[in-house]
Amino acid sequence: MIDSNVVNLDGPTGTIIEGNALEVLGGMEAESVDCLITDPPYGYSFMGKDWDRAVPDVAIWKECLRVLKPGSFAFIMSAPRLDVQSEMARRIQEAGFNIAFTPLYWTYATGFPKAQNMSKAVDKRLGVAPKEIRPASGVGFMKPDSEDWNVTKNPIIMPEPTTPQARALDGSYAGFQPKPAVEVIMVAMKPLSERTYVDQALANGKGVTWLDDCGIPTNETVSNHSRSAKAAISKGKYGDSRAQETHQTARQKEGRRFPANLLVSDDVLGEYSRYFSLDKWAATLPFLVVPKASKSERNRGCEKNDHPTVKPLKLMAYLVTLGSRPGDVVLDPFVGSGTTCMAAKELGRQYIGIEMNPEYAKIANARLEATGVEA
């Protein structure tokens, strides 16, 4: 059980609790948490077999709802597969969350294909080894876990189909498994306890997201509306035209774009990446330095971090900024190696992380101790 007094402390302090999320959450005080950010388990190996082992049970989400303050937001990572997303969304909604919000989509360039090569699989099934060839000189290829194209070092050995059956399937892959380039972040909210969003914000400061602080820096002149939108406003389609046209926040005037539901790493959209660049946003925070979780970031404070799904610090920092204020309590009931709590600590929030794997809890604590912020 957790000492609920932790949520009443001031400053960037918190704890990692080793234990079962359902049991630990049950020992927490109701309405004591300001924001939930988590990357829960969704074991692909269980897909189609046992959903209770694949995604968290409704009971856990009900406890998460109980400990959140009314109007608090939850940002929940989900696999991009539709079956996982739909089941996760169903359970979150069944627990009582309002899920009537667009998800965030984070796109990046460093994913590596995992699709099954059918021609190679057919040759193997028929007991014939495929021929192995190297790429022709000057042919580029992507090395695993690399952001750079390489045409000279350690060339990848490519299989060439041997049997007629395999040659007929050359270039095909099992099912549909494209190179991963997008991750989904579901957005949910504990229902308001007040009549309107304004009433909720005045009552406890919730029911809001801090979008201005998540605007993407730009050197360009930022306008609230496109030419077509301004024309529609002038015709009264969107209410008071004077209020709509003259509204521009201080941060937009300083050169920040209003956030979209797309975040981009690695400049994957070329010149258009500047509109959605997580990297450019994170450059304003000195402790954020890399697009995906690099080896040095993963292993920060510990000898080796072997957690399989370490999210980048800058992504979790973006979500912490979007859903909370300094001094707020950020909860991650599936904390893994601790990136959510690291971001919360660096940004002056309190944090509560729960992890049932003793080794991962140990790694999370080590990484937290290595941050530049005193607890």
C-alpha positions as CSV (number, residue, x, y, z in Angstrom):
1,M,0.0,0.0,0.0
2,I,1.1,3.6,-0.6
3,D,1.2,6.3,2.0
4,S,-1.3,8.7,0.5
5,N,0.5,11.6,2.2
6,V,2.9,11.6,-0.8
7,V,0.3,13.4,-2.9
8,N,0.2,16.3,-0.4
9,L,3.9,17.1,-0.6
10,D,5.1,20.2,-2.3
11,G,7.8,20.3,-5.1
12,P,9.2,17.7,-7.5
13,T,9.0,14.6,-5.3
14,G,7.4,11.2,-5.6
15,T,7.9,7.5,-5.4
16,I,8.1,4.3,-7.4
17,I,6.0,1.5,-5.8
18,E,6.8,-2.1,-6.6
19,G,3.6,-4.1,-6.6
20,N,0.4,-5.0,-8.5
21,A,-1.3,-1.9,-9.9
22,L,-4.8,-2.9,-8.8
23,E,-3.7,-3.5,-5.2
24,V,-1.6,-0.3,-5.0
25,L,-4.3,1.9,-6.6
26,G,-6.7,0.5,-4.1
27,G,-4.6,1.9,-1.2
28,M,-4.5,5.4,-2.7
29,E,-6.7,8.3,-1.6
30,A,-9.7,9.1,-3.9
31,E,-9.3,12.2,-6.1
32,S,-5.7,12.7,-5.2
33,V,-4.1,12.6,-8.7
34,D,-4.0,15.4,-11.3
35,C,-3.0,13.5,-14.5
36,L,-2.5,9.9,-15.6
37,I,0.2,9.1,-18.3
38,T,1.0,5.5,-19.0
39,D,2.2,3.0,-21.6
40,P,0.3,-0.1,-20.4
41,P,1.0,-3.7,-21.5
42,Y,-0.6,-5.0,-24.7
43,G,1.2,-8.2,-25.3
44,Y,0.9,-9.1,-29.0
45,S,1.7,-12.7,-28.2
46,F,-1.7,-13.0,-26.6
47,M,-3.7,-11.5,-29.4
48,G,-6.8,-13.6,-30.2
49,K,-6.2,-15.9,-27.2
50,D,-6.6,-14.1,-23.9
51,W,-7.5,-10.5,-23.7
52,D,-7.2,-10.3,-20.0
53,R,-3.5,-11.0,-20.4
54,A,-3.2,-8.6,-23.3
55,V,-4.5,-5.3,-22.0
56,P,-5.3,-4.1,-18.5
57,D,-8.5,-5.2,-16.9
58,V,-11.5,-2.8,-16.5
59,A,-11.0,-3.0,-12.7
60,I,-7.6,-1.3,-13.0
61,W,-9.0,1.5,-15.1
62,K,-11.9,2.0,-12.5
63,E,-9.3,2.4,-9.8
64,C,-7.4,4.9,-12.0
65,L,-10.7,6.8,-12.4
66,R,-11.3,6.8,-8.7
67,V,-7.9,8.3,-7.7
68,L,-8.1,11.0,-10.4
69,K,-9.7,14.4,-9.7
70,P,-12.8,15.3,-11.7
71,G,-11.9,16.7,-15.1
72,S,-8.4,15.2,-15.0
73,F,-6.9,13.9,-18.2
74,A,-5.4,10.5,-19.0
75,F,-3.0,9.9,-21.8
76,I,-2.7,6.2,-22.6
77,M,-0.4,4.7,-25.1
78,S,-1.9,2.0,-27.4
79,A,-0.6,-0.3,-30.0
80,P,-1.6,0.9,-33.5
81,R,-3.3,-2.4,-34.2
82,L,-7.1,-1.9,-34.5
83,D,-8.0,-4.9,-32.3
84,V,-5.8,-3.6,-29.5
85,Q,-7.1,0.0,-29.8
86,S,-10.7,-1.0,-29.9
87,E,-10.4,-3.3,-26.9
88,M,-8.4,-0.7,-24.9
89,A,-10.9,2.0,-25.7
90,R,-13.8,-0.3,-24.7
91,R,-12.4,-1.0,-21.3
92,I,-11.4,2.6,-20.6
93,Q,-14.9,3.7,-21.4
94,E,-16.5,0.9,-19.5
95,A,-14.5,2.0,-16.4
96,G,-16.2,5.4,-16.7
97,F,-13.8,7.6,-18.6
98,N,-15.0,10.1,-21.2
99,I,-13.2,9.1,-24.4
100,A,-14.8,11.6,-26.8
101,F,-11.5,13.1,-27.7
102,T,-9.2,12.7,-30.7
103,P,-6.1,10.6,-30.0
104,L,-2.6,11.9,-30.4
105,Y,-0.5,10.3,-33.1
106,W,3.3,10.2,-32.8
107,T,5.2,9.4,-36.0
108,Y,8.9,8.6,-36.3
109,A,11.5,7.2,-38.8
110,T,13.3,4.7,-36.6
111,G,10.9,1.7,-36.6
112,F,12.2,-1.5,-38.1
113,P,10.0,-3.9,-40.2
114,K,9.1,-7.2,-38.6
115,A,7.0,-8.7,-41.4
116,Q,7.4,-12.4,-42.3
117,N,9.0,-12.8,-45.8
118,M,6.7,-15.3,-47.5
119,S,9.1,-16.5,-50.2
120,K,11.7,-17.2,-47.6
121,A,9.1,-19.0,-45.4
122,V,7.9,-21.1,-48.3
123,D,11.4,-22.3,-49.1
124,K,11.9,-23.1,-45.5
125,R,8.6,-25.1,-45.4
126,L,9.7,-27.0,-48.5
127,G,13.1,-27.8,-46.8
128,V,15.1,-25.7,-49.3
129,A,17.5,-23.0,-48.1
130,P,17.1,-19.7,-50.0
131,K,20.0,-18.3,-51.9
132,E,21.8,-15.5,-50.0
133,I,22.9,-12.4,-51.9
134,R,24.3,-9.1,-50.9
135,P,22.9,-5.8,-52.1
136,A,24.5,-4.4,-55.3
137,S,27.2,-1.8,-54.8
138,G,25.7,1.6,-54.0
139,V,22.3,0.2,-53.0
140,G,21.1,1.8,-49.8
141,F,19.5,0.0,-46.9
142,M,18.4,0.7,-43.4
143,K,20.3,-1.0,-40.6
144,P,18.3,-2.1,-37.6
145,D,17.9,0.6,-34.9
146,S,19.7,3.1,-37.1
147,E,18.6,6.5,-38.4
148,D,21.2,6.6,-41.2
149,W,21.3,5.0,-44.6
150,N,24.4,2.9,-45.1
151,V,25.7,1.6,-48.4
152,T,29.2,0.3,-47.5
153,K,29.4,-1.0,-43.9
154,N,28.1,-4.4,-42.8
155,P,25.8,-5.0,-45.9
156,I,22.7,-6.9,-45.2
157,I,22.5,-10.4,-46.7
158,M,19.2,-10.7,-48.7
159,P,17.4,-14.0,-49.4
160,E,16.7,-14.9,-53.0
161,P,13.8,-17.4,-53.6
162,T,14.9,-20.9,-54.7
163,T,11.8,-22.9,-55.4
164,P,9.1,-22.0,-58.0
165,Q,6.5,-21.7,-55.2
166,A,8.7,-19.2,-53.4
167,R,9.5,-17.2,-56.5
168,A,5.8,-16.9,-57.1
169,L,5.5,-15.2,-53.7
170,D,8.6,-13.1,-54.0
171,G,8.0,-9.6,-52.6
172,S,5.0,-10.6,-50.4
173,Y,4.7,-10.8,-46.7
174,A,2.3,-12.5,-44.3
175,G,-0.8,-10.6,-43.5
176,F,-0.3,-6.8,-43.3
177,Q,2.7,-5.8,-41.2
178,P,4.1,-2.5,-42.5
179,K,7.1,-0.8,-41.0
180,P,6.0,0.7,-37.7
181,A,6.0,4.5,-38.0
182,V,3.1,5.7,-35.8
183,E,2.1,5.1,-32.2
184,V,-1.3,6.1,-30.8
185,I,-1.9,8.0,-27.5
186,M,-5.5,7.7,-26.4
187,V,-6.9,10.8,-24.6
188,A,-9.5,10.3,-21.9
189,M,-10.9,12.4,-19.1
190,K,-12.5,11.7,-15.8
191,P,-16.1,13.1,-16.2
192,L,-16.7,16.6,-14.9
193,S,-18.2,17.0,-11.5
194,E,-19.4,20.5,-12.4
195,R,-22.0,21.6,-15.0
196,T,-19.6,23.0,-17.6
197,Y,-15.9,23.1,-18.4
198,V,-15.7,26.7,-17.1
199,D,-17.3,25.7,-13.8
200,Q,-14.9,22.8,-13.5
201,A,-11.9,24.9,-14.3
202,L,-13.0,27.4,-11.6
203,A,-13.7,24.7,-9.1
204,N,-10.5,22.7,-9.3
205,G,-8.5,23.8,-12.3
206,K,-9.4,20.7,-14.3
207,G,-11.2,19.9,-17.5
208,V,-8.5,21.7,-19.4
209,T,-5.3,20.8,-21.3
210,W,-2.4,23.3,-21.5
211,L,-2.2,23.6,-25.3
212,D,-0.3,26.8,-25.4
213,D,2.6,25.3,-23.6
214,C,2.7,22.5,-26.2
215,G,2.8,24.8,-29.2
216,I,5.6,24.1,-31.7
217,P,8.1,26.9,-31.9
218,T,8.3,28.7,-35.2
219,N,10.1,31.7,-36.7
220,E,7.2,32.2,-39.1
221,T,4.2,34.6,-38.6
222,V,1.5,32.5,-37.0
223,S,-2.1,33.1,-37.9
224,N,-5.1,31.6,-36.1
225,H,-7.0,31.0,-39.3
226,S,-6.5,30.1,-42.9
227,R,-8.0,32.4,-45.6
228,S,-11.0,30.1,-46.1
229,A,-11.6,29.9,-42.3
230,K,-11.5,33.7,-42.1
231,A,-14.0,33.9,-44.9
232,A,-16.3,31.5,-43.0
233,I,-15.9,33.5,-39.8
234,S,-16.8,36.7,-41.5
235,K,-20.0,35.1,-42.7
236,G,-20.9,34.2,-39.1
237,K,-20.5,30.5,-39.4
238,Y,-18.3,30.3,-36.3
239,G,-19.9,32.9,-34.0
240,D,-18.6,36.3,-33.2
241,S,-16.2,37.2,-36.0
242,R,-14.4,40.0,-34.2
243,A,-13.7,37.7,-31.2
244,Q,-12.6,34.9,-33.4
245,E,-10.3,37.0,-35.7
246,T,-8.6,39.0,-32.9
247,H,-8.0,36.2,-30.5
248,Q,-4.4,35.2,-30.4
249,T,-2.6,34.1,-27.3
250,A,0.7,35.5,-26.0
251,R,2.5,32.3,-26.9
252,Q,1.2,32.3,-30.4
253,K,2.4,35.9,-30.8
254,E,5.8,34.8,-29.5
255,G,5.9,32.2,-32.4
256,R,4.3,29.0,-31.4
257,R,1.8,27.1,-33.6
258,F,-1.4,25.8,-32.0
259,P,-0.8,22.1,-31.3
260,A,-2.2,19.5,-33.7
261,N,-3.1,15.9,-32.9
262,L,0.1,14.8,-34.7
263,L,3.6,14.8,-33.3
264,V,6.6,14.2,-35.6
265,S,10.1,13.0,-34.8
266,D,13.1,12.6,-37.1
267,D,11.7,15.1,-39.7
268,V,9.8,12.3,-41.3
269,L,7.5,14.7,-43.1
270,G,10.3,16.7,-44.6
271,E,9.6,20.4,-44.8
272,Y,6.2,19.9,-43.3
273,S,7.7,18.4,-40.1
274,R,8.2,21.9,-38.8
275,Y,4.4,22.2,-38.1
276,F,4.3,19.2,-35.8
277,S,7.9,18.7,-34.6
278,L,8.2,17.1,-31.2
279,D,12.0,17.6,-31.6
280,K,11.7,21.3,-32.1
281,W,9.3,21.6,-29.1
282,A,11.7,19.6,-26.9
283,A,14.6,21.7,-27.9
284,T,13.3,24.4,-25.5
285,L,13.8,22.0,-22.6
286,P,17.6,21.5,-21.9
287,F,17.2,18.0,-20.5
288,L,15.6,16.6,-23.7
289,V,18.1,15.7,-26.4
290,V,17.1,12.7,-28.6
291,P,14.1,11.7,-30.8
292,K,13.6,8.1,-29.7
293,A,15.0,6.6,-26.6
294,S,18.7,6.4,-27.3
295,K,21.0,3.9,-25.6
296,S,22.4,6.6,-23.4
297,E,18.9,7.8,-22.4
298,R,17.7,4.3,-21.8
299,N,20.6,3.4,-19.6
300,R,20.8,6.8,-17.8
301,G,21.6,6.0,-14.1
302,C,21.8,2.2,-14.6
303,E,24.2,-0.3,-16.1
304,K,21.6,-1.7,-18.5
305,N,18.0,-1.0,-19.2
306,D,16.5,-4.0,-20.9
307,H,12.9,-2.9,-20.8
308,P,11.5,-3.7,-24.3
309,T,9.3,-0.5,-24.8
310,V,11.1,2.5,-23.4
311,K,9.4,5.7,-24.6
312,P,11.5,8.8,-25.3
313,L,11.7,11.3,-22.5
314,K,10.6,14.2,-24.7
315,L,7.3,12.4,-25.6
316,M,6.4,11.8,-22.0
317,A,7.5,15.4,-21.2
318,Y,5.1,16.7,-23.8
319,L,2.2,14.7,-22.3
320,V,3.2,15.9,-18.7
321,T,3.2,19.5,-19.9
322,L,-0.1,19.0,-21.8
323,G,-2.0,17.6,-18.8
324,S,-0.6,19.1,-15.7
325,R,1.0,22.0,-13.9
326,P,4.1,22.3,-11.7
327,G,3.4,20.7,-8.3
328,D,0.6,18.5,-9.7
329,V,0.6,14.7,-9.1
330,V,1.3,12.6,-12.2
331,L,0.4,8.9,-12.0
332,D,1.8,6.0,-14.1
333,P,0.3,2.7,-13.0
334,F,2.5,0.7,-15.5
335,V,5.7,2.7,-15.1
336,G,8.2,0.2,-16.6
337,S,11.6,1.8,-16.5
338,G,10.3,5.1,-15.3
339,T,10.3,7.5,-18.2
340,T,7.0,9.2,-17.2
341,C,8.2,9.8,-13.7
342,M,11.5,11.1,-15.0
343,A,9.7,13.7,-17.2
344,A,7.4,14.6,-14.3
345,K,10.4,15.1,-11.9
346,E,12.3,17.2,-14.4
347,L,9.3,19.4,-15.0
348,G,8.6,20.0,-11.3
349,R,5.7,17.7,-10.9
350,Q,5.1,15.1,-8.2
351,Y,4.9,11.5,-9.4
352,I,3.6,8.1,-8.4
353,G,4.9,5.1,-10.5
354,I,3.7,1.5,-10.0
355,E,5.6,-1.4,-11.4
356,M,5.1,-5.1,-10.6
357,N,8.4,-6.3,-12.1
358,P,11.1,-5.9,-9.4
359,E,13.9,-5.5,-12.0
360,Y,12.1,-2.7,-13.9
361,A,11.2,-1.0,-10.6
362,K,14.9,-1.0,-9.7
363,I,15.9,0.4,-13.1
364,A,13.2,3.1,-12.7
365,N,14.5,4.2,-9.4
366,A,18.1,4.3,-10.7
367,R,17.1,6.4,-13.7
368,L,15.2,8.8,-11.4
369,E,18.2,9.2,-9.1
370,A,20.3,10.2,-12.2
371,T,18.0,13.1,-13.1
372,G,19.3,16.6,-12.5
373,V,16.6,17.4,-10.0
374,E,16.8,17.0,-6.3
375,A,13.9,15.1,-4.7
